[in-house]
Amino acid sequence: MPLVSVVMPVHNSAATLGPSVRSVLAQTHTDLELLITDDASTDNSMDMLRDLAHQDERVLAEEAPEQGGAGRARNLAMERARGTYVAFLDSDDLWLPEKLERQLAFAKTGDAPLTYTSYYKMDADYADEAADFVPNGRVVPARPRVDYPALLRRDYIGALTAMYDRTVLGTRLMPEMPKRQDYALWLSILRDGFEARGLTEPLAVYRAGRPGSLSSNKVSLVRYNWMLYREHERVSVPCSVRALAGDVWQSLRNARI
C-alpha cells in the first residue's frame, strides 16, 4: 500500500490537536507520514507536537519561520511530502478510522487524481476521540463527480476529505491567499482538464461553528471568493456573480446541517 503524506496546519490548536492527530495515527492504513507545520502558535501546541512525535515517528512537526496563515503552513508541509498521495486534515477535525483505507481503494477504481468523501458535522465542543464518534445524521454529501465548470459554480470538496495523487499531479501547492486557498487548489487541478471523484460514504468529521476558524462562516468569505474568481481564475464579471451566488447558496445549505 502507498505511503500517504497527511498535511496539517496548526495555530493555537492545543484544545483540539490531540484527537485530530490521533485520528490520523489510528488509521487502518498505517503507511503514512503526518506533516505538521506550526504557524507561530502562542499556546503549547508545539510542545504537544513534540510529545506526539516522541510517541510516534510518523509525526513530523516543524515550526514555520514566521506566521503566514493556513495556506502557507500547508505548503511548507507539502514541500516535505514523500508520499504517493497527499491528504489534508485541519487540527480540529477528525478522520474516522477507515478513512484512508477506503479512499485509497476508491482512488484506484477510477482515473481521477483528486478524490474526496462525504463527511459528518459535529458541534464545536465535541471532546472525544474519532473512534468514539457516533454517526449523527448531519452529513455533508459528496457529489459523485465534479469537473471544472461545476466546481467553479460551487465548492463541493471538503478540504478535510481531499486527497490527490502525486504520481499524476506532482506536488501541487496552494496559492498565497489569505483564505480559500484549498478551493483555489482544487480549481487549479480541474482547470488542467482533470475531474474529481467523490466517495459517498462519510469518512471524516468537521467541527462546525468553531470560534475563530477561517471556515466558521463561509458566507463571510464572499470577498475572498470574488478575489479568487476574478484574480486567480480570470472569470468574467457575470460568471463570477453566478459562481458567487452558487457558493453562498451551498454554504447556507451546509450551515443548516
C-alpha positions as CSV (number, residue, x, y, z in Angstrom):
1,M,0.0,0.0,0.0
2,P,1.3,3.5,-0.8
3,L,2.7,6.0,1.6
4,V,0.3,8.9,2.2
5,S,1.5,12.3,3.2
6,V,-1.0,13.9,5.5
7,V,-0.8,17.7,5.7
8,M,-1.9,19.5,8.9
9,P,-1.5,23.2,9.7
10,V,-1.6,24.2,13.3
11,H,-2.1,27.6,15.0
12,N,-3.1,27.8,18.7
13,S,-4.8,24.4,18.5
14,A,-3.9,22.9,21.8
15,A,-7.6,22.3,22.8
16,T,-8.3,20.0,19.8
17,L,-4.9,19.0,18.5
18,G,-4.5,15.7,20.3
19,P,-7.7,14.0,19.0
20,S,-7.0,15.3,15.5
21,V,-3.5,13.8,15.4
22,R,-4.6,10.6,16.9
23,S,-7.4,10.2,14.4
24,V,-4.6,10.1,11.7
25,L,-2.3,7.8,13.6
26,A,-5.2,5.4,14.3
27,Q,-5.9,4.8,10.6
28,T,-6.3,1.2,9.5
29,H,-4.0,2.2,6.6
30,T,-0.8,2.7,8.6
31,D,1.7,3.6,5.9
32,L,1.6,7.4,6.3
33,E,3.5,10.4,7.4
34,L,1.8,13.3,9.3
35,L,3.5,16.5,8.2
36,I,2.6,19.3,10.5
37,T,3.5,23.0,10.3
38,D,3.0,25.1,13.5
39,D,2.1,28.6,12.3
40,A,3.6,30.6,15.1
41,S,1.3,29.3,17.9
42,T,1.4,31.2,21.2
43,D,-0.1,28.3,23.2
44,N,1.5,25.0,23.9
45,S,0.7,23.4,20.5
46,M,4.3,22.9,19.6
47,D,5.1,21.3,23.0
48,M,2.2,18.9,22.4
49,L,3.5,18.1,18.9
50,R,7.0,17.3,20.3
51,D,5.4,14.9,22.7
52,L,3.3,13.3,19.9
53,A,6.4,13.0,17.7
54,H,8.2,11.3,20.5
55,Q,5.4,8.7,20.8
56,D,5.1,8.0,17.1
57,E,7.8,8.6,14.5
58,R,5.3,9.2,11.8
59,V,4.6,12.6,13.3
60,L,6.9,15.1,11.6
61,A,6.3,18.6,13.0
62,E,8.2,21.8,12.2
63,E,7.7,25.4,13.1
64,A,7.1,28.0,10.4
65,P,9.8,30.7,10.3
66,E,7.1,33.3,10.6
67,Q,3.3,33.4,10.8
68,G,1.9,33.0,7.3
69,G,-1.6,31.6,7.6
70,A,-3.1,28.2,6.9
71,G,-2.2,28.1,3.2
72,R,1.5,28.9,3.8
73,A,1.6,26.3,6.6
74,R,0.1,23.7,4.3
75,N,2.6,24.5,1.6
76,L,5.6,24.2,3.9
77,A,4.3,20.7,4.9
78,M,3.6,19.7,1.3
79,E,7.1,20.7,0.3
80,R,8.4,17.9,2.6
81,A,5.9,15.3,1.3
82,R,7.4,11.9,0.3
83,G,4.1,10.0,-0.3
84,T,2.3,8.8,-3.4
85,Y,-0.8,10.7,-2.2
86,V,-1.2,14.0,-0.3
87,A,-4.2,14.3,2.0
88,F,-5.4,17.1,4.2
89,L,-6.8,17.5,7.8
90,D,-7.1,20.6,9.9
91,S,-6.1,20.4,13.6
92,D,-9.6,20.5,14.9
93,D,-11.3,18.0,12.6
94,L,-11.2,14.2,12.7
95,W,-10.8,11.2,10.4
96,L,-12.8,8.1,11.0
97,P,-10.5,5.0,11.4
98,E,-11.0,3.6,7.9
99,K,-10.9,6.9,6.0
100,L,-7.6,6.4,4.2
101,E,-8.0,2.7,3.5
102,R,-11.4,3.2,1.9
103,Q,-10.4,6.3,0.0
104,L,-7.3,4.7,-1.4
105,A,-9.3,1.7,-2.6
106,F,-11.8,4.1,-4.2
107,A,-9.0,6.2,-5.8
108,K,-7.6,3.0,-7.5
109,T,-11.0,2.3,-9.1
110,G,-11.0,5.4,-11.3
111,D,-8.9,7.8,-13.3
112,A,-9.4,10.9,-11.2
113,P,-6.2,12.2,-9.4
114,L,-8.3,14.2,-6.9
115,T,-10.8,12.4,-4.6
116,Y,-12.9,13.4,-1.7
117,T,-15.6,11.9,0.5
118,S,-18.8,12.8,2.4
119,Y,-18.3,13.9,5.9
120,Y,-20.2,14.4,9.2
121,K,-20.5,17.7,11.1
122,M,-20.1,17.8,14.9
123,D,-20.5,20.6,17.4
124,A,-17.6,22.8,18.3
125,D,-17.4,21.4,21.9
126,Y,-17.0,17.8,20.9
127,A,-14.2,16.5,23.0
128,D,-14.0,12.7,22.3
129,E,-11.7,10.7,20.1
130,A,-12.6,9.8,16.5
131,A,-13.2,6.2,17.4
132,D,-15.9,7.3,19.8
133,F,-17.8,9.3,17.3
134,V,-21.4,8.2,16.9
135,P,-22.9,9.0,13.4
136,N,-25.4,11.8,14.0
137,G,-27.2,12.2,10.6
138,R,-25.5,15.6,10.0
139,V,-23.9,14.6,6.7
140,V,-22.5,16.8,4.0
141,P,-22.8,14.5,1.0
142,A,-20.1,14.2,-1.7
143,R,-21.1,14.7,-5.3
144,P,-20.0,11.7,-7.3
145,R,-18.1,13.6,-9.9
146,V,-17.0,17.2,-10.3
147,D,-15.4,18.9,-13.3
148,Y,-14.0,22.5,-13.6
149,P,-17.2,24.3,-14.6
150,A,-19.2,22.6,-11.8
151,L,-16.6,23.4,-9.2
152,L,-16.4,26.9,-10.3
153,R,-20.1,27.3,-9.6
154,R,-19.8,25.7,-6.2
155,D,-17.1,24.3,-3.9
156,Y,-18.2,20.7,-3.5
157,I,-14.9,19.4,-1.9
158,G,-14.4,19.3,1.9
159,A,-10.7,20.0,2.5
160,L,-10.7,17.5,5.4
161,T,-11.5,14.8,2.9
162,A,-9.4,15.7,-0.1
163,M,-6.6,13.6,-1.4
164,Y,-4.5,13.9,-4.6
165,D,-2.2,11.6,-6.5
166,R,1.4,13.0,-6.8
167,T,2.3,10.4,-9.5
168,V,-0.2,12.2,-11.8
169,L,-0.1,15.8,-10.5
170,G,3.3,16.2,-8.9
171,T,3.3,18.3,-5.8
172,R,0.6,21.0,-6.1
173,L,0.9,23.9,-3.7
174,M,-1.8,26.3,-2.7
175,P,-1.7,29.9,-3.8
176,E,-0.6,32.5,-1.3
177,M,-4.1,33.8,-0.5
178,P,-5.4,34.9,3.0
179,K,-8.4,32.5,2.6
180,R,-9.9,29.9,0.3
181,Q,-6.5,28.5,-0.7
182,D,-7.9,25.0,-0.7
183,Y,-10.7,25.9,-3.1
184,A,-8.1,27.6,-5.3
185,L,-6.0,24.4,-5.4
186,W,-8.9,22.2,-6.4
187,L,-9.8,24.6,-9.2
188,S,-6.2,24.7,-10.5
189,I,-6.2,20.9,-10.7
190,L,-9.5,20.7,-12.5
191,R,-8.6,23.6,-14.8
192,D,-5.9,21.4,-16.2
193,G,-8.6,19.0,-17.6
194,F,-8.9,16.6,-14.7
195,E,-12.1,15.6,-12.9
196,A,-12.5,14.9,-9.1
197,R,-14.5,11.9,-7.8
198,G,-16.4,11.8,-4.6
199,L,-17.0,8.8,-2.3
200,T,-20.5,9.0,-0.8
201,E,-19.5,7.3,2.4
202,P,-18.9,9.9,5.2
203,L,-15.3,9.2,6.5
204,A,-14.4,12.4,8.3
205,V,-15.9,14.7,10.9
206,Y,-15.9,18.5,10.6
207,R,-16.0,20.7,13.7
208,A,-18.8,23.2,13.0
209,G,-19.1,26.7,14.4
210,R,-15.6,26.7,15.8
211,P,-14.6,30.1,17.1
212,G,-12.0,31.9,15.1
213,S,-11.9,29.3,12.3
214,L,-11.3,30.6,8.9
215,S,-14.2,28.5,7.7
216,S,-16.5,29.0,10.6
217,N,-18.7,31.3,8.5
218,K,-18.2,30.7,4.8
219,V,-20.8,33.4,3.9
220,S,-18.4,35.9,5.4
221,L,-15.8,34.8,2.8
222,V,-17.7,36.4,-0.1
223,R,-14.9,39.0,-0.7
224,Y,-12.3,36.2,-0.9
225,N,-14.4,34.2,-3.3
226,W,-14.7,37.2,-5.5
227,M,-11.0,37.7,-5.5
228,L,-10.5,34.0,-6.3
229,Y,-12.9,34.1,-9.3
230,R,-11.6,37.4,-10.7
231,E,-7.8,37.4,-9.9
232,H,-6.9,33.7,-10.0
233,E,-9.5,32.1,-12.3
234,R,-9.9,35.2,-14.6
235,V,-13.6,34.7,-14.8
236,S,-15.8,37.3,-16.3
237,V,-17.9,39.5,-14.0
238,P,-21.3,37.8,-14.9
239,C,-19.8,34.4,-14.4
240,S,-18.2,35.5,-11.2
241,V,-21.6,36.7,-9.9
242,R,-23.2,33.4,-10.8
243,A,-20.4,31.4,-9.2
244,L,-20.5,33.5,-6.0
245,A,-24.3,33.0,-5.7
246,G,-23.8,29.3,-6.1
247,D,-21.1,29.1,-3.4
248,V,-23.1,31.2,-1.0
249,W,-26.2,29.0,-1.5
250,Q,-24.1,25.9,-0.8
251,S,-22.7,27.4,2.3
252,L,-26.1,28.3,3.6
253,R,-27.3,24.8,2.8
254,N,-24.4,23.2,4.6
255,A,-24.9,25.5,7.6
256,R,-28.3,24.1,8.2
257,I,-26.9,20.5,8.6
